C-alpha cells in the first residue's frame, strides 16, 4: 500500500460513531447527536480533485478534436473523426477510469463510488452532444468556456457568452440553500434510518423490488416511496450545492442549480423532469439524446429515446455501486421506471390540455398539485429506490451527516 492508498484506509461503510452530545426530552427519553467524520471529507476532497482533473483533460480533448473541427467546417454535417475520437478515446477512458479508481483505492463507501461515477454519467453525454453538433454556442466560444461547461456545469451570460462570475450575493445564496437542504436531509435521515427507510409496514419487506399490483397502490407503500423520494431529492440538493460552493470558490463562476424543489414545486411530469429534478443531467440528455433523435424522428420517439438512455445510465450506475459486493442488482428495474415516466410525459402532451387538468392547476395549491404529479410515478418508485436501500447507500452516506439517535436506557 502506497501513501496515496493509505489515505483511503478507512472505508466508512459502518457507522460506529459515538454521540458527541446528549440531551433528554420531556418524555424522559435520551438522545445523542452524531457529528460527521472529518476524515470522510478528506477522502471526498481528494476524489473530487482527481475527478475534476480527469474531466478537464477529457473536456480539452473533446474541444480540440470534436468541437474545433466542427467550427472550422460548420456546414459539412457530422464528422466521422469526431465519432472516432469520442468512441475510440474519450468513452473508453471515462468508462474505465472509475472502475480503476474503485479497484486501485479499494473503495467501499457507496457515496465515494457515486462521486467517482459522476464523471462518466455526465461527461459521456457531453461528448455525445459534441459529436452530434448540439453543444450550445456559449461553451463553443473558447476552450475555457467549454472546460467550465463540461466539467462543473457553469452558467453563462447569453449576451457576452461568458461564464457568469461568482458574486458575494450569489455565493451567500448558494450557502444559504446548502444549509437549508443540509438541515432537511439530516433531519429526514435521522427520522428514517431507524426504520431502514420504510417506516410504514407493507406486504413486502421494506422498499422491496417485489410488489403485487394491488400493493403498489397501498397507502403505506406510496408514503414509503414518497419519503424516500424526498430523502433522495434533499440528498441530491445538499451534496450538489456543497460541490457547487467549492467550484464557486476555486473557479469563481456560478454553477447550475441541480434541484429546484421538485417534490413541492412541480406543475406537471415534464416540469418535474425538465426543470426541477437534476437539471444538469436533463441538460446533458437533451443535448446528447433528445436533440439528435428529434432531428430525424418525431417528438414522442425522441422523448422515449431520452428516457431509455436515462434508464440505461442508471442501470450502469447500479452496476458500479454493486461492484465488489455480495449482492446482485435488480437488472431492468430502472428501465421500467424511466420507461413509465416517458409514458407519463407523452400522456401529458395528449391530455394535459384538458379542462380538468387546467382547473386543477388553477384551483389547487401549488404544493398539492406537485404532490399529485409525483404521485403518478410513486406506485413504481420502488423499482428505482429499492437498490439504493438494499445496498445500504444511505447508511454509508449518513457518516457524513449530523444525526440524532435514540440512546438505550
C-alpha positions as CSV (number, residue, x, y, z in Angstrom):
1,X,0.0,0.0,0.0
2,X,1.4,3.3,-1.0
3,X,0.9,6.7,0.7
4,X,-1.9,7.7,-1.6
5,X,-3.8,4.5,-1.0
6,X,-3.2,4.9,2.7
7,X,-5.5,8.0,2.6
8,X,-8.4,5.6,2.0
9,X,-7.7,3.0,4.7
10,X,-10.9,4.0,6.4
11,X,-13.8,2.5,4.4
12,X,-16.7,4.3,6.0
13,X,-19.2,1.6,5.5
14,X,-20.1,1.1,9.2
15,X,-21.4,4.0,11.3
16,X,-19.6,3.3,14.6
17,X,-19.7,6.9,15.8
18,X,-20.4,7.7,19.4
19,X,-22.5,10.7,20.4
20,X,-20.6,13.9,20.9
21,X,-23.6,15.5,22.7
22,X,-26.6,14.1,24.6
23,X,-29.9,15.5,25.7
24,X,-33.1,14.4,27.3
25,X,-36.6,15.4,26.2
26,X,-39.7,15.9,28.4
27,X,-40.7,12.3,27.8
28,X,-37.5,11.3,29.6
29,X,-36.0,9.7,26.5
30,X,-32.4,10.4,25.9
31,X,-30.9,11.1,22.5
32,X,-27.4,11.6,21.2
33,X,-26.0,13.8,18.4
34,X,-23.5,12.2,16.0
35,X,-21.2,14.6,14.2
36,X,-19.6,13.9,10.8
37,X,-16.2,12.2,10.5
38,X,-13.5,14.7,9.3
39,X,-11.5,12.0,7.5
40,X,-14.6,11.3,5.4
41,X,-14.4,14.8,3.8
42,X,-10.7,14.5,3.3
43,X,-11.3,11.5,1.1
44,X,-14.2,13.2,-0.7
45,X,-11.9,16.3,-1.4
46,X,-9.2,14.1,-2.8
47,X,-11.6,12.2,-5.1
48,X,-13.3,15.4,-6.2
49,X,-9.9,16.9,-7.1
50,X,-8.9,13.8,-9.1
51,X,-12.2,13.6,-11.0
52,X,-12.1,17.3,-11.8
53,X,-8.6,17.0,-13.3
54,X,-9.7,14.0,-15.4
55,X,-12.8,15.8,-16.5
56,X,-10.7,18.8,-17.5
57,X,-8.4,16.6,-19.6
58,X,-11.4,15.0,-21.4
59,X,-13.0,18.4,-22.0
60,X,-9.8,19.6,-23.7
61,X,-9.8,16.5,-25.9
62,X,-13.5,16.9,-26.8
63,X,-13.0,20.6,-27.6
64,X,-9.8,20.2,-29.6
65,X,-10.7,17.2,-31.7
66,X,-14.5,17.3,-31.9
67,X,-15.8,20.9,-31.5
68,X,-13.0,22.8,-33.2
69,X,-13.2,20.8,-36.5
70,X,-17.0,21.5,-36.4
71,X,-16.4,25.2,-36.0
72,X,-13.9,25.2,-38.9
73,X,-16.4,23.5,-41.2
74,X,-19.9,24.2,-39.8
75,X,-21.9,23.2,-42.9
76,X,-20.3,19.8,-43.5
77,X,-22.5,17.9,-41.0
78,X,-21.5,15.0,-38.9
79,X,-17.7,14.4,-38.8
80,X,-16.7,10.7,-38.7
81,X,-13.4,11.7,-37.0
82,X,-15.5,13.1,-34.1
83,X,-17.0,9.7,-33.5
84,X,-13.6,8.0,-33.7
85,X,-12.3,10.4,-31.0
86,X,-15.5,10.0,-28.9
87,X,-15.9,6.3,-29.1
88,X,-12.2,5.4,-29.5
89,X,-10.6,7.7,-26.9
90,X,-13.0,9.6,-24.6
91,X,-15.5,6.9,-23.9
92,X,-13.0,4.1,-23.0
93,X,-11.2,6.5,-20.6
94,X,-14.2,7.9,-18.8
95,X,-15.9,4.5,-18.5
96,X,-12.8,2.6,-17.3
97,X,-11.3,5.2,-15.1
98,X,-14.0,4.9,-12.3
99,X,-13.5,1.1,-12.3
100,X,-9.7,1.6,-12.0
101,X,-10.2,4.1,-9.2
102,X,-12.6,1.9,-7.2
103,X,-10.3,-1.1,-7.5
104,X,-7.0,0.7,-7.0
105,X,-8.2,2.6,-3.9
106,X,-10.3,-0.4,-2.7
107,X,-13.3,2.0,-2.3
108,X,-16.2,0.5,-0.4
109,X,-18.2,3.6,0.6
110,X,-21.1,3.9,-1.8
111,X,-21.0,7.7,-1.6
112,X,-17.4,7.7,-2.7
113,X,-18.3,5.4,-5.6
114,X,-21.1,7.7,-6.5
115,X,-18.7,10.6,-6.6
116,X,-16.4,8.7,-8.9
117,X,-19.3,7.6,-11.2
118,X,-20.5,11.1,-11.7
119,X,-17.7,11.6,-14.3
120,X,-18.9,9.0,-16.9
121,X,-22.6,9.9,-16.1
122,X,-22.3,13.5,-17.4
123,X,-19.2,13.7,-19.5
124,X,-20.1,10.8,-21.7
125,X,-23.3,12.7,-22.5
126,X,-21.4,15.9,-23.2
127,X,-19.2,14.0,-25.5
128,X,-22.2,12.7,-27.5
129,X,-23.7,16.2,-27.5
130,X,-20.5,17.5,-29.1
131,X,-20.2,14.6,-31.6
132,X,-23.7,15.4,-32.9
133,X,-23.0,19.1,-33.1
134,X,-25.5,20.0,-30.4
135,X,-23.2,21.9,-28.0
136,X,-24.6,25.4,-27.2
137,X,-22.8,28.4,-28.6
138,X,-21.6,29.8,-25.3
139,X,-19.4,26.8,-24.4
140,X,-18.1,26.6,-28.0
141,X,-16.8,30.1,-27.9
142,X,-13.4,29.1,-26.4
143,X,-11.7,26.2,-24.6
144,X,-12.0,27.8,-21.2
145,X,-15.8,28.2,-21.6
146,X,-16.1,24.5,-22.6
147,X,-14.0,23.3,-19.7
148,X,-16.2,25.0,-17.2
149,X,-19.3,23.9,-19.1
150,X,-18.4,20.2,-19.3
151,X,-16.6,19.9,-16.0
152,X,-18.5,21.9,-13.5
153,X,-21.8,22.9,-15.3
154,X,-21.2,26.7,-15.3
155,X,-23.9,29.2,-16.0
156,X,-23.5,31.5,-19.0
157,X,-24.4,35.1,-19.8
158,X,-26.4,34.9,-23.1
159,X,-25.2,38.4,-24.1
160,X,-21.4,38.1,-23.5
161,X,-21.4,34.2,-24.0
162,X,-19.1,34.1,-21.0
163,X,-19.5,32.2,-17.7
164,X,-21.3,34.2,-15.0
165,X,-18.9,35.2,-12.3
166,X,-19.5,34.3,-8.7
167,X,-20.6,37.3,-6.7
168,X,-20.9,37.7,-3.0
169,X,-24.7,37.6,-3.1
170,X,-24.7,34.5,-5.3
171,X,-22.2,32.8,-3.1
172,X,-24.3,33.6,0.1
173,X,-27.4,32.5,-1.7
174,X,-25.9,29.1,-2.5
175,X,-24.5,28.8,1.0
176,X,-28.0,29.5,2.5
177,X,-29.6,26.9,0.2
178,X,-26.9,24.4,1.0
179,X,-27.5,24.9,4.8
180,X,-31.3,24.6,4.4
181,X,-31.1,21.5,2.2
182,X,-28.5,20.0,4.6
183,X,-30.8,20.6,7.6
184,X,-33.7,19.0,5.8
185,X,-31.6,16.0,4.7
186,X,-30.0,15.5,8.2
187,X,-33.5,15.6,9.8
188,X,-35.0,13.2,7.3
189,X,-32.1,10.8,7.7
190,X,-32.4,10.8,11.5
191,X,-36.1,10.1,11.2
192,X,-36.0,7.4,8.5
193,X,-32.7,5.5,9.3
194,X,-34.1,3.6,12.4
195,X,-36.9,2.0,10.3
196,X,-34.5,1.2,7.4
197,X,-36.1,3.9,5.3
198,X,-39.5,2.2,5.2
199,X,-41.4,3.4,8.3
200,X,-44.8,2.1,7.2
201,X,-45.5,-1.7,7.0
202,X,-46.4,-3.2,3.7
203,X,-46.8,-6.8,2.5
204,X,-43.3,-6.6,1.0
205,X,-40.2,-6.3,3.2
206,X,-39.1,-2.7,3.3
207,X,-38.9,-1.0,0.0
208,X,-38.6,-4.2,-2.0
209,X,-38.2,-4.9,-5.7
210,X,-41.3,-7.2,-5.4
211,X,-44.8,-5.8,-5.0
212,X,-48.0,-7.2,-6.4
213,X,-50.2,-4.9,-8.4
214,X,-52.6,-4.1,-5.6
215,X,-49.9,-3.5,-3.0
216,X,-48.3,-0.9,-5.4
217,X,-51.3,1.3,-4.8
218,X,-51.5,0.8,-1.0
219,X,-51.2,4.0,1.1
220,X,-48.3,2.7,3.1
221,X,-46.3,1.8,0.0
222,X,-47.0,5.2,-1.5
223,X,-46.0,7.0,1.6
224,X,-42.7,5.0,1.9
225,X,-41.8,5.8,-1.7
226,X,-42.7,9.5,-1.1
227,X,-40.5,9.8,1.9
228,X,-37.6,8.1,0.1
229,X,-38.1,10.3,-2.9
230,X,-38.0,13.3,-0.6
231,X,-34.8,12.0,1.1
232,X,-33.1,11.4,-2.3
233,X,-34.1,14.8,-3.5
234,X,-32.8,16.5,-0.4
235,X,-29.5,14.5,-0.6
236,X,-29.0,15.5,-4.3
237,X,-29.7,19.1,-3.4
238,X,-27.4,19.1,-0.3
239,X,-24.3,17.4,-1.8
240,X,-24.6,19.1,-5.2
241,X,-24.7,22.5,-3.5
242,X,-21.7,21.6,-1.4
243,X,-19.7,20.8,-4.6
244,X,-21.0,24.0,-6.2
245,X,-19.7,26.0,-3.3
246,X,-16.2,24.5,-3.8
247,X,-16.4,25.3,-7.5
248,X,-17.7,28.8,-6.9
249,X,-14.6,29.4,-4.7
250,X,-11.9,27.9,-6.9
251,X,-13.3,28.6,-10.4
252,X,-15.0,31.8,-9.5
253,X,-18.0,31.0,-11.7
254,X,-21.7,30.3,-10.9
255,X,-22.8,26.7,-11.5
256,X,-26.2,25.3,-12.5
257,X,-28.5,24.5,-9.6
258,X,-29.4,20.9,-9.8
259,X,-32.6,20.6,-7.8
260,X,-35.4,23.1,-7.7
261,X,-37.8,21.7,-5.0
262,X,-39.2,19.1,-7.4
263,X,-41.4,17.4,-4.7
264,X,-43.4,20.5,-3.8
265,X,-43.0,22.8,-6.8
266,X,-43.7,20.8,-10.0
267,X,-46.6,21.6,-12.2
268,X,-46.5,18.6,-14.5
269,X,-44.4,15.5,-15.2
270,X,-42.5,17.4,-17.9
271,X,-41.9,20.2,-15.4
272,X,-40.6,17.8,-12.8
273,X,-38.1,16.0,-15.1
274,X,-37.3,19.0,-17.3
275,X,-36.9,21.9,-14.9
276,X,-36.9,20.7,-11.3
277,X,-35.1,17.3,-10.9
278,X,-31.4,17.1,-11.6
279,X,-31.3,19.9,-14.3
280,X,-27.7,19.2,-15.1
281,X,-28.4,15.6,-16.3
282,X,-31.5,16.9,-18.1
283,X,-29.4,19.3,-20.0
284,X,-26.9,16.6,-20.8
285,X,-29.6,14.2,-22.0
286,X,-31.3,16.9,-24.0
287,X,-28.2,17.7,-26.0
288,X,-26.9,14.2,-26.3
289,X,-30.1,12.2,-27.0
290,X,-33.2,14.3,-27.5
291,X,-31.9,16.8,-30.0
292,X,-30.1,14.3,-32.2
293,X,-33.0,11.9,-32.2
294,X,-35.5,14.7,-32.8
295,X,-33.6,15.8,-35.9
296,X,-34.7,12.6,-37.6
297,X,-37.8,11.4,-35.7
298,X,-40.9,12.6,-34.0
299,X,-41.0,14.2,-30.6
300,X,-42.6,11.1,-28.9
301,X,-39.7,8.9,-30.3
302,X,-37.2,11.5,-29.0
303,X,-38.8,11.5,-25.6
304,X,-38.8,7.8,-25.4
305,X,-35.2,7.6,-26.5
306,X,-34.2,10.1,-23.9
307,X,-35.8,8.2,-21.0
308,X,-34.4,4.9,-22.3
309,X,-30.9,6.5,-22.3
310,X,-31.6,7.7,-18.7
311,X,-32.7,4.2,-17.7
312,X,-29.5,2.7,-19.2
313,X,-27.4,5.2,-17.4
314,X,-29.0,4.4,-14.1
315,X,-28.5,0.7,-14.8
316,X,-24.8,1.4,-15.3
317,X,-24.7,3.3,-12.1
318,X,-26.3,0.4,-10.3
319,X,-23.6,-2.0,-11.7
320,X,-20.8,0.4,-10.5
321,X,-22.4,0.6,-7.0
322,X,-22.9,-3.2,-6.7
323,X,-19.3,-3.9,-7.8
324,X,-17.4,-6.0,-5.2
325,X,-20.4,-6.6,-3.1
326,X,-22.2,-9.9,-2.3
327,X,-25.5,-8.5,-3.6
328,X,-26.9,-8.8,-7.1
329,X,-28.6,-5.7,-8.7
330,X,-32.1,-6.0,-10.0
331,X,-31.4,-5.5,-13.7
332,X,-34.1,-3.9,-15.7
333,X,-36.0,-2.1,-12.9
334,X,-34.6,1.3,-13.8
335,X,-35.6,0.8,-17.4
336,X,-39.1,0.0,-16.4
337,X,-39.3,3.0,-14.1
338,X,-37.9,5.5,-16.6
339,X,-40.0,3.9,-19.4
340,X,-43.1,4.6,-17.3
341,X,-42.1,8.2,-16.8
342,X,-41.7,8.5,-20.6
343,X,-45.2,7.3,-21.0
344,X,-46.4,10.0,-18.4
345,X,-44.6,12.7,-20.5
346,X,-46.3,11.5,-23.6
347,X,-49.7,11.3,-21.9
348,X,-49.3,14.8,-20.7
349,X,-48.8,16.0,-24.3
350,X,-52.0,14.3,-25.2
351,X,-54.4,15.1,-22.3
352,X,-52.5,17.8,-20.4
353,X,-54.6,20.5,-22.1
354,X,-58.0,19.1,-21.0
355,X,-60.1,21.5,-18.9
356,X,-60.0,19.2,-15.8
357,X,-56.2,19.5,-15.6
358,X,-56.2,23.2,-16.2
359,X,-58.8,23.6,-13.5
360,X,-56.7,21.5,-11.0
361,X,-53.7,23.7,-11.9
362,X,-55.6,26.9,-11.2
363,X,-57.6,25.8,-8.2
364,X,-55.4,23.6,-6.1
365,X,-52.5,24.9,-4.1
366,X,-49.1,24.6,-5.8
367,X,-47.6,22.0,-3.4
368,X,-50.8,19.8,-3.7
369,X,-50.5,19.9,-7.5
370,X,-46.9,18.9,-7.2
371,X,-47.6,16.0,-4.9
372,X,-50.3,14.8,-7.4
373,X,-47.6,15.0,-10.1
374,X,-45.2,13.0,-8.0
375,X,-48.0,10.5,-7.2
376,X,-48.2,9.5,-10.8
377,X,-44.8,7.8,-10.5
378,X,-44.8,6.7,-6.9
379,X,-46.5,3.3,-7.4
380,X,-43.4,2.2,-9.4
381,X,-41.0,4.2,-7.3
382,X,-39.7,1.1,-5.6
383,X,-38.2,0.0,-8.9
384,X,-35.8,3.0,-8.7
385,X,-35.4,3.3,-4.9
386,X,-35.1,-0.4,-3.8
387,X,-31.5,-0.8,-5.0
388,X,-30.4,2.3,-3.1
389,X,-31.9,0.9,0.1
390,X,-30.8,-2.8,-0.4
391,X,-27.2,-1.9,-0.9
392,X,-27.1,0.5,2.0
393,X,-26.3,3.7,0.2
394,X,-27.9,5.9,2.8
395,X,-26.4,4.0,5.7
396,X,-23.0,4.8,4.1
397,X,-23.9,8.4,3.4
398,X,-25.1,9.1,7.0
399,X,-21.5,9.0,8.2
400,X,-21.0,12.4,6.6
401,X,-24.1,13.9,8.4
402,X,-25.2,15.2,11.7
403,X,-27.7,12.7,13.1
404,X,-29.9,12.5,16.2
405,X,-30.1,8.9,17.5
406,X,-32.0,7.5,20.5
407,X,-29.9,6.2,23.3
408,X,-30.5,2.9,25.0
409,X,-31.9,3.3,28.5
